[in-house]
Amino acid sequence: MNHTLRQYFVLLKNAGLVKDYELYGREELAVKNMTYDSKRPVEGGIFICKGQNFKKEYLQDAVMRGAVCYVSENDYELEGQVPYILVKDIRKAMPILGNFFYGEPSKELSLIGITGTKGKTTTAHYIQAIFNEYLDDCGEKGIGLFSSVTTYDGVEKTPSLMTTPESLELQRHFRNAADSGLRYVAMEVSSQALKYHRVDNLTYDVGVFLNISEDHISPCEHEDFEDYFSSKLSIFKQTKTACVNTDSANADRIVKAARLAHETVTFGTTGNPDIYGYNIQTHNGQISFHVKCDRFNKTFRLAMHGLFNIENALAAIATAYVYKIPVKYMVAGLANVKVDGRMEQYTCEEERITAIVDYAHNRLSFERLFDSVLIEYPGYKIVSVFGCPGGKAYNRRRDLGLIAGLFSKQVYLVADDPGTENARAIADEIGKYMDIVGCPYEFVDDRGEAIRRAIAEADENTVVLVLGKGNEGHQKYGDLTYPYPSDSEFVKQGIGQRKKNVRVQVAL
């Protein structure tokens, strides 16, 4: 059913968002489309004007292609009688409009929201693996997944462009999921999505809070840590059952905030959480641990490296616990799952050189990663390849420089979406902190060349850490994003060449 312009106007008016409007007598016109992207189908639809860089030309193009109304914070004074609704806050208006246009699809689904500074993607994929084991055995379709890596809604499976899609995209995916017969969706929920209303009007049957550490603080993100933290905590306002990691920093505050939910399930490896992980062991690259709760005491094994992934696994187990999924499906799901760009390992066994590709890009993820590598690879030297993005999260340049500098024998600094900043200037800033701890480093303009060199020049018994972009296949320069091979591709080339050199030496 297509709703009318009048109905959309009344919806926004009842929300207290309308500051001016003119429908030119077209109140009963049926709305057939809705978008904020002038390149997408808009004929017979509402066009939403959003973003700091929005240009009047985008709106004019949308009207030329059939948009019948626009919703905006500004009056663009178009020629001709183009209906418009001016609102006080376009970000608050978008989820209201999208939810109504797509017929409130989230009410037909059970939503699982995952937030935290690190581990959201891996946790989402762990949850997907457990649910799919269970649902497949029940003869049902699998779970939907909106992660930083993949978006799957039962109809489309595509690489993701952002951690949490814009509200209109979310509602479209929810409609696809509901119409295709999915019952569950697991999704990452970023602090930006919570702060800027992308997930308004959603109710999470389970809301997972993994951890918190300083990140995403800049003029275009969060003004300070308190703004970042409180944005994360706001997920509990729209959550039925909270799953909280009691090992996290500021755990007391997180548990207190979780009281906004109807129920709380805790997980961790210390104290007395509801889902308790213990007896953690590593053997031949495999991680095993026990989990005890009021329903079971069971051994689990992970296919992925990284001791920090136990935290993510416990979060997934806690989620499955809430849904009363039998433990055998939890064990089976976690035993096999791997995530692209997360702790991907490539090894030249002959020279005991291991390269690891990981998305680690902030202080907490660097701390956890280096701690884990030191434990899992005793006696190995560490060589690191990483950079920091331009225009945001400036604190990373200090934090990552100090952490990598403390634990690395050598660092190659590279471009990581420098945007409008100069990649060398970013590297120079990181380098100041590496000088403090006395770590040698150099800037290599070509990221791929830096990765190949790091592997080619590594001594025996070395771990090469390639960090920051995971499986991303692009780089941002200026305001544009360009295709660029993923770190995994470069690492495969480097390890392959290293193995080839070994074979040549043996033949000689």
N, C-alpha and C positions, 0 to 999 in steps of 0.2 A: 504494500500500500504506500503510495506517495503522499506525503503530507503537504499542506499548503504553506505559502509564505506567511499567512496569518498565524498559523500554528507555531511556526518557528519564532515569529515575533513575540507571541504571547509567552512562549517558553522562556525567552531571554528577558522579557519584561518581568515575569514572575520571579526570576532569579535576581532581579535588581540590577541588571547589567546595561539596560538600554539608556543611552543619553540623548539620542536623536534618531529619527527615521523618516523615510518617505517611500511609500510603496506604490505610489502613482496609480491607485485603483486596481492593482493586480494581486490583491490579498488572496484570492482563491486560486492563484496559479499553482499547479502541482510542481513540487521540486523533485527532479529526477536524478540529480547528481550533486555531489558536494566534494570540494577539494580546495587545497591551498596551493597547489602546484599547477601553474598555467599550462604546463606541458601535458597534463593528464586530461581525460575526457571531462568536459564541463558543460556540454550542451544541456540546456534546461535545468541548470543547477545553480547552487549558491557557491560563490567564490569567496574564500576567506583570505583576507589580507593580513599577513603576519610576518614578523621578523624585522630586525633593525635595518637590514639591507633591502627591504621591500621597495620596489620601484613602481611608480604609476603605470609604467609600460606593461608590467605583468598583468595588471588589472585590465588595461585596455585590450591586451591580447586575449584574455579570458572572455571578455564581452564580445569581441569579434568572433570568437568560436562558440558563442551561444549561452554564456552565463546570463541568468535572468535576474540576479541580485548579488550584491556583495555585502559582507559583514566585515567591519573594520573599526579601528579606533579613530581613524581620520576620514574626513570627507574629501574625496578626491575630485569632486566637482566635474564629473564626466559630462561630455556633450550628450544631449538626448536625455530622455527620462529613464534612467537606469535605477531601479529600486535599490535602496540601501538601508542597512540597520547599523547605526554607530553604537559601539559598546564601550564600557569603561575599561574593560580588561579582556583582550582577545584571547589570552591563554585560559581564562576561566570560561569563556564562551565556547571554545572549541570542544571540550569533552561533553558539554551539554548538547551541542548541535550534533556531534557524531553519534552519541549514544541514542538520540532520538531518531536520527536518519536511518541507522542500522537496526532499529527495533529492539534496543536494550539486550543485545546478544549475550552479554556477560552473565545475565541472570539465568541463562540456560546452561552455564558451565560452572565447574568447580575450579576456582583459581588458586594457584600457589604463587606467592610473591617472595622473591629472594633479594635481600639487600645486604650491604656491608661494603667495606673498603676493598677487600680482596676475596676471591673464591666464588663469586656469584656464578660465573659461567660453568666452572667444574661442578658445582653443586647442582645447577640446573640439569646438566647432562647426567649426573648420578641419579637424580630423581627420575629423569626420563627412562634410564636403563632399568631401574627397579619397577616402575609402573608398567613399562612395556613387557617385561617378563611376566608380570601378574596378569595384565590385560590380555596378552596373547593366549595365556593358558585358559582364560575365561571366554575366549572367542570374541573379544572386543577389539575395536580399533585402538591404536596407541594414544599416548598423551601428546597434546600440542606443546610446542617449545618455542619460546621467544628469548633467545640468548644473544650474546655479543657475536657469536659465531654463525648461528643458523636460526632462521625463522621457519617454523613448520606449523601450518594451521589446518591440516587435513586436506587442503586443496593445493596450496603452494608450499614448496620447500626452496628457499632462496638464501644466499649469504646475507647476513645482517649488515645494515648500514650504521646502526647506533645501538647502544645498550638497551634502551627502552624506546620503541617507536613513538612518534607523535600520536596524540589521542585519536585523530581520525583514522590513522593507519591501524592503531590498536583495535578500534571498533570494527573495522573492515575484516581484520584477521579473526576477531571473535565471531563475527557473523559466518565467515567461512568455516570455522571450527564447529560451531553449533549445527550448521546446515549439513556438514559432512559426517555428522554422527559422533564427533569427539565429545567426551564427557569432562575431560580434565585438561587444563593448560598450566604449565609451569613457566614462569617468566622472571627475568631479572628486572629489578626495580631500582633505577639509579636515583641518586640524591637530586639530580636535576629534574627527573620526571616527577618526583614528589614535590619539589619546591615550585615548579612551574606548571602544576596542575594537569600533567599528561594522564595521570591515573585517577583523576577525580571520578566519582560515581562508580568506582569499582569496589567490590567487597572480596577480600581474600579469605578463603576458608582456612588457609594456613599462610602465615607471614613469618618468614625465616630471617633472623638477624644474626649474621655471621660474626662480625667484628667491626671495630672502628679504629681509625688512625687518621692523622692529618693528611688531607689530600683535597684536590679540586678547589684550592683557595686562590682566587684571582679576581680582578674586576668583572670578568665575564662569567664567573661561576658562583662561588660563595665568598662573602666578604671576610669571614673568619671561621675558625674551627667550630664555634658554637652554632653558627648558621648551618654549617655542613652537618653537624651531629644532630641538631634538632630536626633538620629536614629528613634525615634517615629515620629518626625515631617516630616521625609522623605516620609511618606505615601502620603502626598499631591502632591508629584511629579508625582504620578501615579493615581490621583483621578480626576474625573469629577466634582462631587458635594461634598463639604466638609460639614459635620455636626459637629459643635463645641460647647462644653459646656462653656458658658461664666462665669459660677460659679467656674471654675477650677483655681487653682493657675497658674500664668503665662499666664492667658487668653489672654492678649494683644499680647504676642509673638505667641501664637497658632493661633489667628485670623490673624495675619500678615502673618504667614507661609502658612495659608490656601489660600492666594491669588494665590498660585501656581495652585490651582484648578480652574475650569472654573466658579464655582459658590459656594457661601457659605450660609448655613442655620445655624443660631445660636439657641441654646436652653438653658434654665436656669430658675432660680427662683428669680433672682435679675436683676436690670437694665431693658433694653428694648430688649430682644432677640426676634427672629422671633417666636419661640415656647416658650410661657411663662407659667410656672407652678406657681400656687398660691393657697391660701386657703387650706393649707395642714392640715389634721386632722387625728387623730387616735381614734378609738372607738371599744372597745371589740376585740382588736387585728387586726382590719381592718384599712387599710390606704386608705384615699380618698384625692383627690386633683382636682383642676380645671386646664384646659389648654385653653389658649386663643391664637389664631393666626388670620390671615386674612381670614380664611375659616370657623372657628368654635370657639365656647366657650362651653366647655363640661366638665362634671364631669367624673373622672376616679376612679376606685378602683383596688387595687392590692391584689392578694391572698397571696403574700409573705410578711413576716415581714421585718423590716429594713427601716427606713426613707430614708437611702441612696439609696434605690432602686427607688425612685422618679427620681433621676438623670438618672438611666438606662432606666426607662420608657420613660422619655422625649427624650432620644436618639433614642429609637425605634419609638416613635411618629414622630420625625423629619425625620427619614428614610422613614416611610410610607408616610409622607407628600410629600417628594420628588417624590415618585412614584405615587402620587395622589390617594392613597387608601382611600376610604370613611371612615369617622371617626367612623361609627358604628362598623367596623371591628377592629379598634384600641381598642375601649372600650371593645369589647367582648374578644379579644385576651388577653389583659392584666388582665382581671378579673379572669382568671382561671389558668394561667401558674404558675408552681412551678419548681424549678431546683434542681436536686439531689445534696446534699452536700452544698447547699447555703441556709442559714437561715432555715434549717430544725428544727422544734420545736416539742418537746415531753414534755408532762406535767403530773405531778401527782397532780391533782386538789385538792385532800383532804388535802395535806400539802403545797399547793401553791409553788411547786417546778417545775421549767421549765428548761429543758436542750435544748440548741441550738447548732446544728452542723453547722459550717460555714468554708469556705475555707480561711477566712481572714488570711493573712500570711505576710503582710508588714505594714509599718507605717501608710500609708493612710487608709488601710482597717481596721486596729485596731482602729484608731482614730474615724472613721465613725461608726464602730460597737459599741464601748463602749458609744459614744455619744447617739446613737439610743436606746440602752438598758436602759440607765439612764432615757430617756424620756418615753419610752414605759412601763417601769416597775418601777415606782416611789416607793421608800421605800424598794425596794428589795436589798438584798446583792448580790454580784457577786463573784463567784468562777470560776477560769479559769484553763484550761488544754491546754498546748501548748508546742511546742519546736521550734527549728530553724534547717534548713538543714545544712549539712556539706559541706565545700568546696566552698561556694558561698554566696553572699549577706551578708557579715559579719556585715554590719551596722544594720541588723535586730535584732541582739542580744542585742544591746543597745536600739534601738527604742522600740521593743516589750516588753523588760523587764521593761522599764520606764513606758510605757503606761499601761500595765497590772498591774504593781505594784501600780500605782496611784489609780486605780479604783477597784481593787480586794481585797476582804477580805482574800483570800487564793489562792495560785497558786500551781498547780502540774506541774512540768516541766518534759517533756517526750521526747522520741526519735521522730524525724521527718526527716527521710531519712538522717541519719548521714554520710552515705558513708564511706570514709576512716578516718573520725574523730571519736573520742570517744564521745558517746552521753552524758556521765556524764560531760566530759570536756566542751562541748557546754553548758550544763545546768549551770555549775559553772560560765561560762562567763556571761550568762544571769542573773544569780543570783546576780552578783556584782552590777548590775544596780537596781535590786529590793531592795537590801540592802539600796541603797541611799534613796529610798522613804519609807523604813520601812515596806515593805510588807512581811509577812511570806510565805515561799515556801519550797517545798521539791522535790527532784528528785525521780521519780518512773521509774524503768527500763522498766517495762512492761506497754506499753501505754494503753492496755485494762484494766489492773488492776487499773491504775490511774483514768480512766474514771468511772469505777464502784465505786471506793472509793469516788470520788468527789461527786457522786450522793448519795451514801449511807450515807455519813457523813454530807451532807448539812442540814442546819437548815431550818425551815419553812421560806417562803418568800425569796427564793434564786433562782437566775438564774445561772445555770452552763453553762459556755461557753466552748465548745470543738472546738478548732480552729486549722487551718493550713492544714488539709488534705481533708476536705470535704468528698466526696464519694470515695476517692482513696482506693483501696484494695490491697495495697502493701507497703513495706518498703525497702529502699535501705541501704544495709550494704556492705562495701567494694565497689567493682565494680559490684556487683550483686544485682538484685532486686528480692525480695521474696514475695510471696502472703501473705497477712495479712488482717484480717477482717477490714472493714471500721469503722470509728468512729460511724456512724449511728447504726451499729449492736451492738456495745458495749453500746451505749446510750439506745437503746431499751431494752437491758438486764437489765441495771441499773434502768431505770424507771419502768420496769415490776416488778422487785424485790421490789422496793420501794412501789408500789401499793399493791403487795401481802402482805407485812409487815403490811400495813394499814388495810387490810381486816382481818388479823389475830388478830390485836389489837382490832378491833371492835367486832369480834366474842368472844373474851375473856371478 
